[in-house]
């Protein structure tokens, strides 16, 4: 901007001074004069703020006559900058308000999404819990059924084994009795033949008859012992076969239980393994008891 001329400074000074002589500024003075006239008091003698303002205006008028160009120049330079600053501030405030409103809307939207996701997660967890409960009940039912089937098969095997042992004992008893009867019959025949032969030859029959009876009895006892040994060997073979079957069944059940436990652990469940741990003891005690009874 160039330096203002004298005419421009005079016009600016008059405009600046005329602002103070605007009719709106003279309303308090007129009202004061009217009130003083009504009261019959001289308005000059009344010391009021309006009088102080009036005197200050007169002093500024007299003092600003020489400084009119400087005031006009400062006013021309200051007003555009202030207007620009005010406009920039207003635009910044509007932008900030819009930004904060958008942030508030985003926050509410995210909060609603979070609540919806939380509700969905809770519903999914409840559905999974119901599914896990159904699977657990199904697994327990299947395990009870398998246990019942295994116990039924074990009972049937025990019953069949007892029947087999009874049959073997009865056969052994019959065999021993027949052997004993056959041995006694043979010894009687030998004794009678020897007695008749000794009687014919007129020899003493006591020693011969005693030897024949002792030899027949010893033969019958040896045959009975051999039969008993055969039966015992047969019983041991049967018991070993049954134990092998029981061990195989136990191994199968343990493998199945381990597979079930691994599958359940992978799914995040821990099953109670007390039932699987009691089977070996049951089989061992069962085998020991049967072996002790048979021996």
C-alpha positions in Angstrom: 0.0 0.0 0.0 1.2 3.5 -0.8 1.4 6.5 1.5 -2.0 8.3 1.8 -2.3 11.8 0.4 -3.6 14.8 2.4 -7.0 14.7 0.8 -7.4 11.0 1.6 -6.2 11.6 5.2 -8.7 14.5 5.7 -11.6 12.5 4.3 -10.7 9.5 6.5 -10.4 11.7 9.6 -13.8 13.3 8.9 -15.4 9.9 8.5 -13.8 8.7 11.7 -15.0 11.7 13.6 -18.5 11.6 12.0 -19.0 8.2 13.5 -19.0 9.7 16.9 -21.6 12.3 15.8 -24.0 9.7 14.6 -27.7 10.4 15.7 -27.8 7.1 17.6 -24.9 8.4 19.9 -26.9 11.7 20.6 -30.0 10.0 22.0 -28.7 9.9 25.6 -27.8 13.6 25.4 -31.2 14.6 24.2 -33.0 12.6 26.8 -30.7 14.2 29.4 -31.5 17.7 28.3 -35.2 17.0 28.3 -35.1 15.7 31.9 -33.0 18.7 33.0 -35.5 21.1 31.4 -38.4 19.3 33.1 -36.6 19.5 36.4 -35.4 23.1 35.9 -31.7 22.2 36.2 -28.9 23.3 34.0 -27.6 20.4 32.0 -24.0 21.6 32.1 -23.9 21.5 35.9 -25.1 17.9 36.1 -22.1 15.5 36.5 -23.2 12.3 34.9 -21.4 9.6 32.9 -22.9 11.0 29.8 -21.3 14.3 30.5 -17.9 12.6 31.0 -18.4 10.7 27.8 -19.3 14.0 26.0 -16.2 15.7 27.3 -14.1 12.8 26.3 -15.5 12.9 22.8 -14.7 16.6 22.5 -11.1 16.0 23.7 -10.7 13.1 21.2 -12.1 15.3 18.4 -9.6 18.1 19.2 -6.8 15.6 19.6 -7.5 13.5 16.5 -7.6 16.4 14.1 -3.9 16.1 13.5 -3.8 12.3 13.7 -6.6 11.6 11.3 -4.3 10.3 8.5 -2.5 7.9 10.8 -5.7 6.5 12.2 -7.2 6.0 8.8 -4.0 4.3 7.6 -4.0 1.9 10.6 -7.7 1.2 10.1 -7.2 0.3 6.5 -4.3 -2.0 7.3 -6.0 -3.7 10.4 -9.5 -4.4 9.2 -8.7 -6.9 6.3 -6.4 -8.9 8.5 -8.9 -9.1 11.4 -11.6 -10.1 9.0 -9.5 -12.8 7.4 -8.5 -14.1 10.9 -12.1 -14.1 12.0 -13.1 -15.9 8.8 -10.3 -18.4 9.3 -11.3 -19.0 12.9 -14.9 -19.5 12.0 -14.1 -21.9 9.3 -11.7 -23.8 11.6 -14.4 -24.0 14.3 -16.9 -25.3 11.8 -14.5 -27.9 10.5 -13.7 -29.0 14.0 -17.4 -29.2 14.9 -18.1 -31.3 11.8 -15.1 -33.5 12.6 -16.2 -34.1 16.2 -19.8 -34.8 15.1 -18.4 -37.4 12.6 -16.3 -38.9 15.3 -19.3 -39.2 17.6 -21.3 -40.9 14.9 -18.5 -43.3 14.2 -18.1 -44.0 17.9 -21.9 -44.8 18.3 -21.8 -47.0 15.2 -18.8 -48.9 16.5 -20.4 -49.3 19.9 -23.5 -50.7 18.3 -21.4 -53.1 16.2 -19.5 -54.2 19.3 -22.8 -54.9 21.1 -24.1 -56.9 18.1 -20.9 -59.0 17.9 -21.0 -59.6 21.7 -24.6 -60.9 21.4 -23.7 -63.1 18.5 -20.7 -64.5 20.3 -22.8 -65.3 23.4 -25.4 -67.1 21.2 -22.6 -69.1 19.5 -21.1 -70.0 22.9 -24.5 -71.2 24.1 -25.1 -73.3 21.0 -21.6 -74.8 21.4 -22.3 -75.6 25.1 -25.5 -77.3 24.1 -23.7 -79.3 21.4 -20.9 -80.3 23.8 -23.5 -81.4 26.4 -25.3 -83.6 23.8 -22.0 -85.1 22.7 -21.0 -85.9 26.2 -24.4 -87.5 26.9 -24.1 -89.5 23.7 -20.6 -90.6 24.6 -21.6 -91.7 28.0 -24.6 -93.6 26.6 -22.4 -95.4 24.1 -19.8 -96.2 26.8 -22.5 -97.7 29.1 -23.8 -99.8 26.2 -20.3 -101.1 25.4 -19.7 -101.8 29.1 -22.9 -103.7 29.4 -22.1 -105.7 26.3 -18.6 -106.5 27.6 -19.9 -107.5 31.0 -22.5 -109.8 29.3 -19.9 -111.4 27.2 -17.7 -111.9 30.2 -20.5 -113.5 32.2 -21.4 -115.8 29.3 -17.7 -116.8 29.1 -17.5 -117.5 32.8 -20.7 -119.5 32.7 -19.4 -121.6 29.8 -16.1 -122.0 31.5 -17.7 -123.3 34.7 -19.8 -125.7 32.6 -16.7 -126.9 30.9 -14.9 -127.4 34.1 -17.9 -129.3 35.6 -18.0 -131.6 32.5 -14.3 -132.2 32.7 -14.5 -133.0 36.4 -17.4 -135.4 35.8 -15.6 -137.1 33.0 -12.5 -137.4 35.2 -14.5 -138.9 37.9 -16.2 -141.4 35.6 -12.8 -142.2 34.0 -11.1 -142.8 37.4 -14.0 -144.9 38.6 -14.0 -147.0 35.5 -10.3 -147.5 35.6 -10.5 -148.4 39.3 -13.2 -150.9 38.6 -11.3 -152.3 35.6 -8.2 -152.6 37.7 -10.0 -154.3 40.5 -11.7 -156.7 38.1 -8.4 -157.6 36.5 -6.8 -158.1 39.8 -9.7 -160.4 40.9 -9.4 -162.5 37.8 -5.6 -162.7 38.2 -6.0 -163.7 41.8 -8.6 -166.3 41.0 -6.5 -167.8 38.2 -3.4 -167.8 40.4 -5.3 -169.3 43.3 -6.6 -172.1 41.1 -3.2 -172.7 39.6 -1.6 -172.7 43.1 -4.3 -175.0 44.4 -3.6 -177.4 41.5 0.1 -177.4 42.2 -0.5 -177.4 46.0 1.6 -174.3 46.6 1.1 -171.6 49.3 -1.4 -169.0 47.8 -0.8 -166.1 50.2 2.3 -164.5 48.7 1.0 -164.9 45.1 -2.4 -163.3 45.8 -0.8 -160.4 47.6 1.6 -159.7 44.8 -1.2 -159.8 42.2 -3.4 -157.4 44.1 -0.6 -154.9 44.8 0.5 -155.0 41.1 -3.1 -154.4 39.8 -3.8 -151.6 42.3 -0.5 -149.9 41.3 -1.4 -150.1 37.7 -4.8 -148.6 38.3 -3.3 -145.8 40.3 -0.7 -145.0 37.6 -3.5 -144.9 35.0 -5.5 -142.6 37.1 -2.5 -140.3 37.7 -1.8 -140.1 34.0 -5.5 -139.3 33.3 -5.4 -136.6 36.0 -2.3 -135.1 34.5 -3.9 -135.0 31.1 -7.0 -133.3 32.5 -4.9 -130.8 34.3 -2.9 -130.0 31.2 -6.2 -129.6 29.3 -7.5 -127.2 32.0 -4.3 -125.1 31.9 -4.6 -124.9 28.1 -8.2 -123.8 28.4 -7.3 -121.2 31.1 -4.4 -119.8 29.1 -6.6 -119.5 26.0 -9.3 -117.7 28.0 -6.7 -115.4 29.5 -5.3 -114.6 26.1 -8.8 -113.7 24.9 -9.4 -111.5 27.9 -6.1 -109.7 27.3 -6.9 -109.1 23.7 -10.4 -107.8 24.7 -8.8 -105.6 27.3 -6.2 -104.2 24.9 -8.9 -103.4 22.3 -10.9 -101.6 25.0 -7.9 -99.7 26.1 -7.0 -98.7 22.5 -10.6 -97.5 22.0 -10.6 -95.6 25.2 -7.3 -93.9 24.3 -8.6 -92.9 20.9 -11.8 -91.5 22.5 -9.7 -89.5 25.0 -7.5 -88.1 22.3 -10.4 -87.1 20.2 -12.1 -85.5 23.2 -9.0 -83.6 24.2 -8.6 -82.3 20.6 -12.2 -81.0 20.8 -11.4 -79.3 24.1 -13.1 -81.7 26.5 -11.6 -83.8 29.2 -13.3 -87.2 29.8 -13.3 -89.1 33.0 -10.9 -92.0 32.7 -11.8 -93.8 35.9 -13.8 -96.4 34.1 -11.0 -97.3 31.8 -8.5 -97.5 34.6 -10.7 -100.0 36.7 -10.9 -102.6 33.8 -7.3 -103.9 34.1 -7.8 -104.4 37.9 -11.1 -106.2 37.3 -9.6 -108.5 34.7 -6.5 -109.2 36.8 -8.5 -109.9 39.9 -10.9 -112.0 37.9 -8.0 -114.0 36.4 -6.3 -114.5 39.8 -9.6 -115.6 41.4 -10.4 -118.1 38.7 -6.9 -119.4 38.6 -6.8 -119.9 42.4 -10.2 -121.6 42.4 -9.1 -123.9 39.6 -5.8 -124.8 41.1 
